[in-house]
Amino acid sequence: MAALHGLPIMAADVMNAYVTAPNKEKIWTTLGPEFGSDCGKKAIIVRALYGLKSAGAAFHSHLGECMRNLGYKPCLADPDL
């Protein structure tokens, strides 16, 4: 579509995308043996980690907020753009 109208195309990749977004729900875990002397302690997860059901939605919301703060607006035809 862009080529038909002579529009430029830009793309980007966000390294470790999900961990840039804050987690919006209270999730805690018990630390495993890889945490050494902290093994068995409870930890609160504050970032949207891969594997969490809510991680995709948290990143989508965080990215949208960042883009709006930069002055971008969602496309009327596809609000995810």
PyMOL Python script that loads the backbone (N, CA, C, O; Angstrom):
from pymol import cmd

cmd.read_pdbstr("""\
ATOM      1  N   MET A   1       0.816  -1.159   0.000  1.00  0.00           N
ATOM      2  CA  MET A   1       0.000   0.000   0.000  1.00  0.00           C
ATOM      3  C   MET A   1       0.883   1.255   0.000  1.00  0.00           C
ATOM      4  O   MET A   1       0.628   2.203  -0.743  1.00  0.00           O
ATOM      5  N   ALA A   2       1.923   1.247   0.842  1.00  0.00           N
ATOM      6  CA  ALA A   2       2.801   2.413   0.924  1.00  0.00           C
ATOM      7  C   ALA A   2       3.501   2.648  -0.406  1.00  0.00           C
ATOM      8  O   ALA A   2       3.636   3.791  -0.843  1.00  0.00           O
ATOM      9  N   ALA A   3       3.946   1.575  -1.052  1.00  0.00           N
ATOM     10  CA  ALA A   3       4.638   1.705  -2.326  1.00  0.00           C
ATOM     11  C   ALA A   3       3.710   2.301  -3.395  1.00  0.00           C
ATOM     12  O   ALA A   3       4.153   3.104  -4.217  1.00  0.00           O
ATOM     13  N   LEU A   4       2.452   1.920  -3.388  1.00  0.00           N
ATOM     14  CA  LEU A   4       1.501   2.446  -4.361  1.00  0.00           C
ATOM     15  C   LEU A   4       1.313   3.956  -4.226  1.00  0.00           C
ATOM     16  O   LEU A   4       1.021   4.642  -5.206  1.00  0.00           O
ATOM     17  N   HIS A   5       1.482   4.462  -3.018  1.00  0.00           N
ATOM     18  CA  HIS A   5       1.279   5.884  -2.761  1.00  0.00           C
ATOM     19  C   HIS A   5       2.590   6.650  -2.559  1.00  0.00           C
ATOM     20  O   HIS A   5       2.584   7.821  -2.181  1.00  0.00           O
ATOM     21  N   GLY A   6       3.713   5.968  -2.817  1.00  0.00           N
ATOM     22  CA  GLY A   6       5.011   6.620  -2.706  1.00  0.00           C
ATOM     23  C   GLY A   6       5.365   7.053  -1.291  1.00  0.00           C
ATOM     24  O   GLY A   6       6.066   8.047  -1.103  1.00  0.00           O
ATOM     25  N   LEU A   7       4.885   6.315  -0.296  1.00  0.00           N
ATOM     26  CA  LEU A   7       5.157   6.659   1.097  1.00  0.00           C
ATOM     27  C   LEU A   7       6.363   5.890   1.617  1.00  0.00           C
ATOM     28  O   LEU A   7       6.563   4.733   1.248  1.00  0.00           O
ATOM     29  N   PRO A   8       7.173   6.520   2.471  1.00  0.00           N
ATOM     30  CA  PRO A   8       8.318   5.806   3.041  1.00  0.00           C
ATOM     31  C   PRO A   8       7.845   4.768   4.071  1.00  0.00           C
ATOM     32  O   PRO A   8       6.792   4.922   4.689  1.00  0.00           O
ATOM     33  N   ILE A   9       8.632   3.730   4.235  1.00  0.00           N
ATOM     34  CA  ILE A   9       8.340   2.680   5.204  1.00  0.00           C
ATOM     35  C   ILE A   9       9.466   2.672   6.234  1.00  0.00           C
ATOM     36  O   ILE A   9      10.645   2.699   5.881  1.00  0.00           O
ATOM     37  N   MET A  10       9.089   2.634   7.510  1.00  0.00           N
ATOM     38  CA  MET A  10      10.079   2.567   8.581  1.00  0.00           C
ATOM     39  C   MET A  10       9.714   1.408   9.492  1.00  0.00           C
ATOM     40  O   MET A  10       8.533   1.126   9.698  1.00  0.00           O
ATOM     41  N   ALA A  11      10.716   0.736  10.036  1.00  0.00           N
ATOM     42  CA  ALA A  11      10.495  -0.378  10.950  1.00  0.00           C
ATOM     43  C   ALA A  11      11.534  -0.308  12.062  1.00  0.00           C
ATOM     44  O   ALA A  11      12.588   0.307  11.904  1.00  0.00           O
ATOM     45  N   ALA A  12      11.229  -0.940  13.177  1.00  0.00           N
ATOM     46  CA  ALA A  12      12.155  -0.968  14.309  1.00  0.00           C
ATOM     47  C   ALA A  12      11.937  -2.250  15.101  1.00  0.00           C
ATOM     48  O   ALA A  12      10.903  -2.906  14.981  1.00  0.00           O
ATOM     49  N   ASP A  13      12.915  -2.587  15.898  1.00  0.00           N
ATOM     50  CA  ASP A  13      12.825  -3.740  16.783  1.00  0.00           C
ATOM     51  C   ASP A  13      13.187  -3.269  18.182  1.00  0.00           C
ATOM     52  O   ASP A  13      14.155  -2.529  18.356  1.00  0.00           O
ATOM     53  N   VAL A  14      12.431  -3.685  19.164  1.00  0.00           N
ATOM     54  CA  VAL A  14      12.709  -3.317  20.548  1.00  0.00           C
ATOM     55  C   VAL A  14      13.347  -4.522  21.231  1.00  0.00           C
ATOM     56  O   VAL A  14      12.697  -5.552  21.412  1.00  0.00           O
ATOM     57  N   MET A  15      14.611  -4.395  21.606  1.00  0.00           N
ATOM     58  CA  MET A  15      15.307  -5.489  22.281  1.00  0.00           C
ATOM     59  C   MET A  15      14.668  -5.711  23.652  1.00  0.00           C
ATOM     60  O   MET A  15      14.393  -4.753  24.374  1.00  0.00           O
ATOM     61  N   ASN A  16      14.435  -6.962  24.005  1.00  0.00           N
ATOM     62  CA  ASN A  16      13.832  -7.308  25.300  1.00  0.00           C
ATOM     63  C   ASN A  16      12.564  -6.495  25.555  1.00  0.00           C
ATOM     64  O   ASN A  16      12.383  -5.923  26.630  1.00  0.00           O
ATOM     65  N   ALA A  17      11.711  -6.456  24.571  1.00  0.00           N
ATOM     66  CA  ALA A  17      10.543  -5.576  24.577  1.00  0.00           C
ATOM     67  C   ALA A  17       9.692  -5.687  25.835  1.00  0.00           C
ATOM     68  O   ALA A  17       9.379  -4.670  26.454  1.00  0.00           O
ATOM     69  N   TYR A  18       9.317  -6.885  26.219  1.00  0.00           N
ATOM     70  CA  TYR A  18       8.376  -7.016  27.327  1.00  0.00           C
ATOM     71  C   TYR A  18       8.931  -6.470  28.634  1.00  0.00           C
ATOM     72  O   TYR A  18       8.181  -5.893  29.422  1.00  0.00           O
ATOM     73  N   VAL A  19      10.226  -6.637  28.883  1.00  0.00           N
ATOM     74  CA  VAL A  19      10.775  -6.200  30.177  1.00  0.00           C
ATOM     75  C   VAL A  19      10.899  -4.683  30.272  1.00  0.00           C
ATOM     76  O   VAL A  19      11.289  -4.172  31.321  1.00  0.00           O
ATOM     77  N   THR A  20      10.582  -3.954  29.213  1.00  0.00           N
ATOM     78  CA  THR A  20      10.562  -2.495  29.297  1.00  0.00           C
ATOM     79  C   THR A  20       9.244  -1.997  29.874  1.00  0.00           C
ATOM     80  O   THR A  20       9.152  -0.850  30.309  1.00  0.00           O
ATOM     81  N   ALA A  21       8.231  -2.844  29.880  1.00  0.00           N
ATOM     82  CA  ALA A  21       6.888  -2.441  30.329  1.00  0.00           C
ATOM     83  C   ALA A  21       6.677  -2.807  31.792  1.00  0.00           C
ATOM     84  O   ALA A  21       7.026  -3.908  32.217  1.00  0.00           O
ATOM     85  N   PRO A  22       6.104  -1.879  32.566  1.00  0.00           N
ATOM     86  CA  PRO A  22       5.790  -2.217  33.951  1.00  0.00           C
ATOM     87  C   PRO A  22       4.628  -3.198  34.030  1.00  0.00           C
ATOM     88  O   PRO A  22       3.715  -3.165  33.205  1.00  0.00           O
ATOM     89  N   ASN A  23       4.673  -4.055  35.016  1.00  0.00           N
ATOM     90  CA  ASN A  23       3.604  -5.023  35.235  1.00  0.00           C
ATOM     91  C   ASN A  23       2.466  -4.327  35.970  1.00  0.00           C
ATOM     92  O   ASN A  23       2.713  -3.612  36.941  1.00  0.00           O
ATOM     93  N   LYS A  24       1.246  -4.516  35.537  1.00  0.00           N
ATOM     94  CA  LYS A  24       0.113  -3.810  36.133  1.00  0.00           C
ATOM     95  C   LYS A  24      -0.612  -4.625  37.198  1.00  0.00           C
ATOM     96  O   LYS A  24      -1.563  -4.133  37.806  1.00  0.00           O
ATOM     97  N   GLU A  25      -0.186  -5.847  37.430  1.00  0.00           N
ATOM     98  CA  GLU A  25      -0.846  -6.665  38.439  1.00  0.00           C
ATOM     99  C   GLU A  25       0.170  -7.166  39.456  1.00  0.00           C
ATOM    100  O   GLU A  25       1.369  -7.204  39.181  1.00  0.00           O
ATOM    101  N   LYS A  26      -0.307  -7.542  40.607  1.00  0.00           N
ATOM    102  CA  LYS A  26       0.564  -8.052  41.661  1.00  0.00           C
ATOM    103  C   LYS A  26       0.875  -9.521  41.383  1.00  0.00           C
ATOM    104  O   LYS A  26      -0.006 -10.379  41.455  1.00  0.00           O
ATOM    105  N   ILE A  27       2.130  -9.795  41.068  1.00  0.00           N
ATOM    106  CA  ILE A  27       2.557 -11.175  40.820  1.00  0.00           C
ATOM    107  C   ILE A  27       3.802 -11.406  41.663  1.00  0.00           C
ATOM    108  O   ILE A  27       4.724 -10.590  41.658  1.00  0.00           O
ATOM    109  N   TRP A  28       3.824 -12.509  42.380  1.00  0.00           N
ATOM    110  CA  TRP A  28       4.989 -12.829  43.173  1.00  0.00           C
ATOM    111  C   TRP A  28       5.403 -14.255  42.891  1.00  0.00           C
ATOM    112  O   TRP A  28       4.621 -15.047  42.364  1.00  0.00           O
ATOM    113  N   THR A  29       6.637 -14.579  43.243  1.00  0.00           N
ATOM    114  CA  THR A  29       7.166 -15.914  43.020  1.00  0.00           C
ATOM    115  C   THR A  29       8.118 -16.265  44.155  1.00  0.00           C
ATOM    116  O   THR A  29       8.533 -15.393  44.918  1.00  0.00           O
ATOM    117  N   THR A  30       8.456 -17.518  44.261  1.00  0.00           N
ATOM    118  CA  THR A  30       9.462 -17.973  45.209  1.00  0.00           C
ATOM    119  C   THR A  30      10.769 -18.165  44.443  1.00  0.00           C
ATOM    120  O   THR A  30      10.802 -18.853  43.423  1.00  0.00           O
ATOM    121  N   LEU A  31      11.842 -17.555  44.937  1.00  0.00           N
ATOM    122  CA  LEU A  31      13.127 -17.613  44.256  1.00  0.00           C
ATOM    123  C   LEU A  31      13.718 -19.019  44.328  1.00  0.00           C
ATOM    124  O   LEU A  31      13.626 -19.695  45.352  1.00  0.00           O
ATOM    125  N   GLY A  32      14.321 -19.441  43.230  1.00  0.00           N
ATOM    126  CA  GLY A  32      14.907 -20.769  43.123  1.00  0.00           C
ATOM    127  C   GLY A  32      16.373 -20.804  43.541  1.00  0.00           C
ATOM    128  O   GLY A  32      16.922 -19.792  43.974  1.00  0.00           O
ATOM    129  N   PRO A  33      17.002 -21.961  43.412  1.00  0.00           N
ATOM    130  CA  PRO A  33      18.390 -22.140  43.858  1.00  0.00           C
ATOM    131  C   PRO A  33      19.406 -21.266  43.107  1.00  0.00           C
ATOM    132  O   PRO A  33      20.502 -21.012  43.606  1.00  0.00           O
ATOM    133  N   GLU A  34      19.032 -20.810  41.902  1.00  0.00           N
ATOM    134  CA  GLU A  34      19.954 -19.955  41.142  1.00  0.00           C
ATOM    135  C   GLU A  34      20.156 -18.586  41.792  1.00  0.00           C
ATOM    136  O   GLU A  34      21.023 -17.823  41.366  1.00  0.00           O
ATOM    137  N   PHE A  35      19.361 -18.268  42.821  1.00  0.00           N
ATOM    138  CA  PHE A  35      19.490 -16.994  43.533  1.00  0.00           C
ATOM    139  C   PHE A  35      20.345 -17.118  44.794  1.00  0.00           C
ATOM    140  O   PHE A  35      20.382 -16.205  45.619  1.00  0.00           O
ATOM    141  N   GLY A  36      21.029 -18.248  44.937  1.00  0.00           N
ATOM    142  CA  GLY A  36      21.973 -18.443  46.036  1.00  0.00           C
ATOM    143  C   GLY A  36      21.336 -18.312  47.405  1.00  0.00           C
ATOM    144  O   GLY A  36      20.365 -18.999  47.719  1.00  0.00           O
ATOM    145  N   SER A  37      21.897 -17.412  48.225  1.00  0.00           N
ATOM    146  CA  SER A  37      21.427 -17.266  49.608  1.00  0.00           C
ATOM    147  C   SER A  37      19.988 -16.734  49.683  1.00  0.00           C
ATOM    148  O   SER A  37      19.361 -16.822  50.739  1.00  0.00           O
ATOM    149  N   ASP A  38      19.455 -16.184  48.585  1.00  0.00           N
ATOM    150  CA  ASP A  38      18.077 -15.691  48.569  1.00  0.00           C
ATOM    151  C   ASP A  38      17.069 -16.786  48.189  1.00  0.00           C
ATOM    152  O   ASP A  38      15.867 -16.529  48.128  1.00  0.00           O
ATOM    153  N   CYS A  39      17.557 -17.996  47.936  1.00  0.00           N
ATOM    154  CA  CYS A  39      16.690 -19.116  47.562  1.00  0.00           C
ATOM    155  C   CYS A  39      15.591 -19.292  48.607  1.00  0.00           C
ATOM    156  O   CYS A  39      15.855 -19.288  49.809  1.00  0.00           O
ATOM    157  N   GLY A  40      14.359 -19.445  48.133  1.00  0.00           N
ATOM    158  CA  GLY A  40      13.218 -19.642  49.010  1.00  0.00           C
ATOM    159  C   GLY A  40      12.516 -18.357  49.413  1.00  0.00           C
ATOM    160  O   GLY A  40      11.399 -18.400  49.930  1.00  0.00           O
ATOM    161  N   LYS A  41      13.153 -17.217  49.186  1.00  0.00           N
ATOM    162  CA  LYS A  41      12.523 -15.940  49.522  1.00  0.00           C
ATOM    163  C   LYS A  41      11.460 -15.604  48.489  1.00  0.00           C
ATOM    164  O   LYS A  41      11.494 -16.111  47.368  1.00  0.00           O
ATOM    165  N   LYS A  42      10.528 -14.760  48.863  1.00  0.00           N
ATOM    166  CA  LYS A  42       9.468 -14.308  47.956  1.00  0.00           C
ATOM    167  C   LYS A  42       9.957 -13.064  47.213  1.00  0.00           C
ATOM    168  O   LYS A  42      10.686 -12.244  47.772  1.00  0.00           O
ATOM    169  N   ALA A  43       9.548 -12.934  45.947  1.00  0.00           N
ATOM    170  CA  ALA A  43       9.915 -11.767  45.137  1.00  0.00           C
ATOM    171  C   ALA A  43       8.679 -11.288  44.382  1.00  0.00           C
ATOM    172  O   ALA A  43       7.867 -12.091  43.925  1.00  0.00           O
ATOM    173  N   ILE A  44       8.551  -9.974  44.260  1.00  0.00           N
ATOM    174  CA  ILE A  44       7.460  -9.385  43.485  1.00  0.00           C
ATOM    175  C   ILE A  44       7.980  -9.076  42.090  1.00  0.00           C
ATOM    176  O   ILE A  44       9.036  -8.462  41.938  1.00  0.00           O
ATOM    177  N   ILE A  45       7.250  -9.497  41.083  1.00  0.00           N
ATOM    178  CA  ILE A  45       7.636  -9.251  39.686  1.00  0.00           C
ATOM    179  C   ILE A  45       7.082  -7.885  39.287  1.00  0.00           C
ATOM    180  O   ILE A  45       5.869  -7.675  39.297  1.00  0.00           O
ATOM    181  N   VAL A  46       7.972  -6.960  38.937  1.00  0.00           N
ATOM    182  CA  VAL A  46       7.547  -5.591  38.623  1.00  0.00           C
ATOM    183  C   VAL A  46       7.574  -5.285  37.121  1.00  0.00           C
ATOM    184  O   VAL A  46       7.079  -4.238  36.704  1.00  0.00           O
ATOM    185  N   ARG A  47       8.136  -6.167  36.311  1.00  0.00           N
ATOM    186  CA  ARG A  47       8.181  -5.974  34.865  1.00  0.00           C
ATOM    187  C   ARG A  47       7.428  -7.095  34.162  1.00  0.00           C
ATOM    188  O   ARG A  47       7.321  -8.207  34.679  1.00  0.00           O
ATOM    189  N   ALA A  48       6.915  -6.792  32.994  1.00  0.00           N
ATOM    190  CA  ALA A  48       6.147  -7.766  32.212  1.00  0.00           C
ATOM    191  C   ALA A  48       7.108  -8.776  31.593  1.00  0.00           C
ATOM    192  O   ALA A  48       7.686  -8.510  30.538  1.00  0.00           O
ATOM    193  N   LEU A  49       7.284  -9.913  32.225  1.00  0.00           N
ATOM    194  CA  LEU A  49       8.217 -10.924  31.764  1.00  0.00           C
ATOM    195  C   LEU A  49       7.586 -11.820  30.701  1.00  0.00           C
ATOM    196  O   LEU A  49       6.377 -12.053  30.706  1.00  0.00           O
ATOM    197  N   TYR A  50       8.436 -12.324  29.778  1.00  0.00           N
ATOM    198  CA  TYR A  50       7.949 -13.295  28.805  1.00  0.00           C
ATOM    199  C   TYR A  50       7.346 -14.471  29.558  1.00  0.00           C
ATOM    200  O   TYR A  50       7.908 -14.929  30.553  1.00  0.00           O
ATOM    201  N   GLY A  51       6.232 -14.949  29.099  1.00  0.00           N
ATOM    202  CA  GLY A  51       5.578 -16.081  29.723  1.00  0.00           C
ATOM    203  C   GLY A  51       4.392 -15.691  30.593  1.00  0.00           C
ATOM    204  O   GLY A  51       3.524 -16.522  30.858  1.00  0.00           O
ATOM    205  N   LEU A  52       4.341 -14.447  31.038  1.00  0.00           N
ATOM    206  CA  LEU A  52       3.171 -14.002  31.798  1.00  0.00           C
ATOM    207  C   LEU A  52       2.019 -13.773  30.827  1.00  0.00           C
ATOM    208  O   LEU A  52       2.227 -13.239  29.738  1.00  0.00           O
ATOM    209  N   LYS A  53       0.831 -14.163  31.199  1.00  0.00           N
ATOM    210  CA  LYS A  53      -0.328 -13.990  30.324  1.00  0.00           C
ATOM    211  C   LYS A  53      -0.568 -12.524  29.973  1.00  0.00           C
ATOM    212  O   LYS A  53      -1.031 -12.207  28.877  1.00  0.00           O
ATOM    213  N   SER A  54      -0.254 -11.645  30.900  1.00  0.00           N
ATOM    214  CA  SER A  54      -0.527 -10.220  30.696  1.00  0.00           C
ATOM    215  C   SER A  54       0.628  -9.456  30.050  1.00  0.00           C
ATOM    216  O   SER A  54       0.507  -8.251  29.830  1.00  0.00           O
ATOM    217  N   ALA A  55       1.741 -10.119  29.740  1.00  0.00           N
ATOM    218  CA  ALA A  55       2.927  -9.425  29.242  1.00  0.00           C
ATOM    219  C   ALA A  55       2.667  -8.698  27.919  1.00  0.00           C
ATOM    220  O   ALA A  55       3.075  -7.548  27.759  1.00  0.00           O
ATOM    221  N   GLY A  56       2.004  -9.345  26.987  1.00  0.00           N
ATOM    222  CA  GLY A  56       1.732  -8.721  25.691  1.00  0.00           C
ATOM    223  C   GLY A  56       0.875  -7.473  25.826  1.00  0.00           C
ATOM    224  O   GLY A  56       1.154  -6.448  25.203  1.00  0.00           O
ATOM    225  N   ALA A  57      -0.157  -7.561  26.633  1.00  0.00           N
ATOM    226  CA  ALA A  57      -1.050  -6.409  26.836  1.00  0.00           C
ATOM    227  C   ALA A  57      -0.320  -5.283  27.556  1.00  0.00           C
ATOM    228  O   ALA A  57      -0.531  -4.111  27.243  1.00  0.00           O
ATOM    229  N   ALA A  58       0.541  -5.626  28.521  1.00  0.00           N
ATOM    230  CA  ALA A  58       1.292  -4.600  29.250  1.00  0.00           C
ATOM    231  C   ALA A  58       2.247  -3.870  28.309  1.00  0.00           C
ATOM    232  O   ALA A  58       2.366  -2.646  28.373  1.00  0.00           O
ATOM    233  N   PHE A  59       2.935  -4.622  27.427  1.00  0.00           N
ATOM    234  CA  PHE A  59       3.847  -3.975  26.490  1.00  0.00           C
ATOM    235  C   PHE A  59       3.079  -3.123  25.485  1.00  0.00           C
ATOM    236  O   PHE A  59       3.506  -2.017  25.154  1.00  0.00           O
ATOM    237  N   HIS A  60       1.955  -3.629  25.000  1.00  0.00           N
ATOM    238  CA  HIS A  60       1.133  -2.882  24.035  1.00  0.00           C
ATOM    239  C   HIS A  60       0.712  -1.540  24.646  1.00  0.00           C
ATOM    240  O   HIS A  60       0.803  -0.502  23.990  1.00  0.00           O
ATOM    241  N   SER A  61       0.261  -1.564  25.878  1.00  0.00           N
ATOM    242  CA  SER A  61      -0.160  -0.347  26.563  1.00  0.00           C
ATOM    243  C   SER A  61       1.011   0.609  26.779  1.00  0.00           C
ATOM    244  O   SER A  61       0.887   1.815  26.565  1.00  0.00           O
ATOM    245  N   HIS A  62       2.146   0.061  27.202  1.00  0.00           N
ATOM    246  CA  HIS A  62       3.342   0.873  27.459  1.00  0.00           C
ATOM    247  C   HIS A  62       3.853   1.525  26.171  1.00  0.00           C
ATOM    248  O   HIS A  62       4.179   2.712  26.163  1.00  0.00           O
ATOM    249  N   LEU A  63       3.923   0.754  25.087  1.00  0.00           N
ATOM    250  CA  LEU A  63       4.384   1.296  23.805  1.00  0.00           C
ATOM    251  C   LEU A  63       3.434   2.372  23.303  1.00  0.00           C
ATOM    252  O   LEU A  63       3.879   3.416  22.825  1.00  0.00           O
ATOM    253  N   GLY A  64       2.124   2.131  23.404  1.00  0.00           N
ATOM    254  CA  GLY A  64       1.141   3.127  22.975  1.00  0.00           C
ATOM    255  C   GLY A  64       1.293   4.434  23.736  1.00  0.00           C
ATOM    256  O   GLY A  64       1.228   5.514  23.150  1.00  0.00           O
ATOM    257  N   GLU A  65       1.497   4.331  25.047  1.00  0.00           N
ATOM    258  CA  GLU A  65       1.676   5.531  25.875  1.00  0.00           C
ATOM    259  C   GLU A  65       2.948   6.285  25.474  1.00  0.00           C
ATOM    260  O   GLU A  65       2.941   7.513  25.379  1.00  0.00           O
ATOM    261  N   CYS A  66       4.033   5.551  25.241  1.00  0.00           N
ATOM    262  CA  CYS A  66       5.291   6.184  24.812  1.00  0.00           C
ATOM    263  C   CYS A  66       5.125   6.892  23.473  1.00  0.00           C
ATOM    264  O   CYS A  66       5.612   8.008  23.294  1.00  0.00           O
ATOM    265  N   MET A  67       4.440   6.249  22.539  1.00  0.00           N
ATOM    266  CA  MET A  67       4.244   6.852  21.219  1.00  0.00           C
ATOM    267  C   MET A  67       3.365   8.105  21.306  1.00  0.00           C
ATOM    268  O   MET A  67       3.637   9.101  20.636  1.00  0.00           O
ATOM    269  N   ARG A  68       2.311   8.057  22.130  1.00  0.00           N
ATOM    270  CA  ARG A  68       1.459   9.241  22.319  1.00  0.00           C
ATOM    271  C   ARG A  68       2.254  10.384  22.955  1.00  0.00           C
ATOM    272  O   ARG A  68       2.063  11.546  22.595  1.00  0.00           O
ATOM    273  N   ASN A  69       3.145  10.060  23.898  1.00  0.00           N
ATOM    274  CA  ASN A  69       3.977  11.088  24.528  1.00  0.00           C
ATOM    275  C   ASN A  69       4.945  11.733  23.537  1.00  0.00           C
ATOM    276  O   ASN A  69       5.389  12.864  23.739  1.00  0.00           O
ATOM    277  N   LEU A  70       5.270  11.005  22.464  1.00  0.00           N
ATOM    278  CA  LEU A  70       6.143  11.542  21.412  1.00  0.00           C
ATOM    279  C   LEU A  70       5.354  12.323  20.367  1.00  0.00           C
ATOM    280  O   LEU A  70       5.936  12.875  19.434  1.00  0.00           O
ATOM    281  N   GLY A  71       4.029  12.370  20.519  1.00  0.00           N
ATOM    282  CA  GLY A  71       3.203  13.144  19.604  1.00  0.00           C
ATOM    283  C   GLY A  71       2.514  12.339  18.515  1.00  0.00           C
ATOM    284  O   GLY A  71       1.832  12.912  17.665  1.00  0.00           O
ATOM    285  N   TYR A  72       2.679  11.018  18.525  1.00  0.00           N
ATOM    286  CA  TYR A  72       2.018  10.182  17.524  1.00  0.00           C
ATOM    287  C   TYR A  72       0.576   9.927  17.941  1.00  0.00           C
ATOM    288  O   TYR A  72       0.253   9.947  19.128  1.00  0.00           O
ATOM    289  N   LYS A  73      -0.294   9.688  16.951  1.00  0.00           N
ATOM    290  CA  LYS A  73      -1.693   9.365  17.205  1.00  0.00           C
ATOM    291  C   LYS A  73      -2.014   8.043  16.529  1.00  0.00           C
ATOM    292  O   LYS A  73      -1.440   7.736  15.484  1.00  0.00           O
ATOM    293  N   PRO A  74      -2.925   7.245  17.103  1.00  0.00           N
ATOM    294  CA  PRO A  74      -3.320   5.995  16.469  1.00  0.00           C
ATOM    295  C   PRO A  74      -4.018   6.232  15.131  1.00  0.00           C
ATOM    296  O   PRO A  74      -4.687   7.248  14.942  1.00  0.00           O
ATOM    297  N   CYS A  75      -3.857   5.301  14.219  1.00  0.00           N
ATOM    298  CA  CYS A  75      -4.530   5.364  12.920  1.00  0.00           C
ATOM    299  C   CYS A  75      -6.008   5.037  13.132  1.00  0.00           C
ATOM    300  O   CYS A  75      -6.332   4.111  13.876  1.00  0.00           O
ATOM    301  N   LEU A  76      -6.900   5.776  12.494  1.00  0.00           N
ATOM    302  CA  LEU A  76      -8.325   5.511  12.640  1.00  0.00           C
ATOM    303  C   LEU A  76      -8.720   4.150  12.086  1.00  0.00           C
ATOM    304  O   LEU A  76      -9.607   3.493  12.630  1.00  0.00           O
ATOM    305  N   ALA A  77      -8.065   3.721  11.002  1.00  0.00           N
ATOM    306  CA  ALA A  77      -8.403   2.443  10.391  1.00  0.00           C
ATOM    307  C   ALA A  77      -7.890   1.270  11.204  1.00  0.00           C
ATOM    308  O   ALA A  77      -8.515   0.209  11.208  1.00  0.00           O
ATOM    309  N   ASP A  78      -6.758   1.433  11.901  1.00  0.00           N
ATOM    310  CA  ASP A  78      -6.181   0.372  12.713  1.00  0.00           C
ATOM    311  C   ASP A  78      -5.544   0.996  13.952  1.00  0.00           C
ATOM    312  O   ASP A  78      -4.411   1.470  13.882  1.00  0.00           O
ATOM    313  N   PRO A  79      -6.243   1.005  15.072  1.00  0.00           N
ATOM    314  CA  PRO A  79      -5.742   1.681  16.276  1.00  0.00           C
ATOM    315  C   PRO A  79      -4.419   1.141  16.800  1.00  0.00           C
ATOM    316  O   PRO A  79      -3.769   1.796  17.615  1.00  0.00           O
ATOM    317  N   ASP A  80      -4.005  -0.046  16.346  1.00  0.00           N
ATOM    318  CA  ASP A  80      -2.726  -0.597  16.797  1.00  0.00           C
ATOM    319  C   ASP A  80      -1.545  -0.004  16.054  1.00  0.00           C
ATOM    320  O   ASP A  80      -0.397  -0.295  16.389  1.00  0.00           O
ATOM    321  N   LEU A  81      -1.809   0.830  15.042  1.00  0.00           N
ATOM    322  CA  LEU A  81      -0.707   1.465  14.308  1.00  0.00           C
ATOM    323  C   LEU A  81      -0.452   2.839  14.846  1.00  0.00           C
ATOM    324  O   LEU A  81       0.438   3.537  14.361  1.00  0.00           O
TER     325      LEU A  81
END
""", "prot")
cmd.dss("prot")
cmd.show_as("cartoon", "prot")
cmd.util.cbc("prot")
cmd.orient("prot")
